[in-house]
């Protein structure tokens, strides 16, 4: 198998992008990009560090990010598994990318920029829910915002294919497989859902 190894090879194969795909890029929040991003309760956060890359889903029950100013977004780090892969990457290499999704829309809005992690008490307090605050907040300086072509979500029938999860292994199954049965299994699955519901924030 041969691989393409230069940008010139890629450009020769794909040609020149159309003008709309280049002209849709903004350097900060605009009224319409703001409306789109504030409707999103789910985004994917991609980071890069010395060990490689990481991509992490981030969700909330309202807008997943807070706009601090037209060039800056704040993303709370709510309770999770404490691996902190994304945060480890950001403190060593601030480059980040986010993909904002809204159920029912096949479009995606993307943000690329530079991020830092803060535990500033005043900023943490702005996210308080049910008496709880995130441990940290990721502050993102926007470099570019643009919309993603809808074809990928259309091909995948993301919002129209219904529940396709029947027959998938549970997280308890996967954990048991990875630990030779020392952890995980049905007991793990049965305990996890109620525990997660109590510790959402």
Beta strands, then each sheet from edge to edge (+ up, - down):
strand 1: 42-49
strand 2: 52-59
strand 3: 66-69
strand 4: 72-77
strand 5: 95-101
strand 6: 108-118
strand 7: 136-148
sheet 1: 2+ 1- 5+ 6- 7+ 4- 3+
end
